[in-house]
Amino acid sequence: MTTPRGFRDKADDSLFTLIGEIPELVRNLVIAEVNSAKAWVSRTAKDAGIGAGWIAGALFVLFWSIPVLGTFIIAGLSSWWPVWLSALVVFAVMLVATALLVLLGVLRFRRIATSQNPVQSIAEDVKEVRDEL
């Protein structure tokens, strides 16, 4: 007998029929877990790539901004402050910008640790099966 959605009602099946379906159910579970692992690896690689991009951006800003923009701002500030104080202020601002970009990269890398590992999911499934037996 089938339901309106096309699923077979298993209430009337014999014990041997249900036991015979176990290999197919295990196969489906393994396939689902492998697909879950593939998706997890894909998400993890994407997050790692984006995090590496943020870190590269931070290094780019640190490398180019100190000599070019720093010199310009130091020259401008030195008309009100002494040159040494102007240079110190510009250096501190550049360090804050670099720290912000590094923070964005680190936060993206932390997403890797917070996503659920498919191995953990498999371990939970095995634990549930053992508890049922």
Secondary structure, 3 states (H helix, E strand, C coil): CECCCCCECCCCCCHHHHHHCHHHHHHHHHHHHHHHHHHHHHHHHHHHHHHHHHHHHHHHHHHHHCCHHHHHHHHHHCCCCCHHHHHHHHHHHHHHHHHHHHHHHHHHHHHHHHCCCHHHHHHHHHHHHHHHC
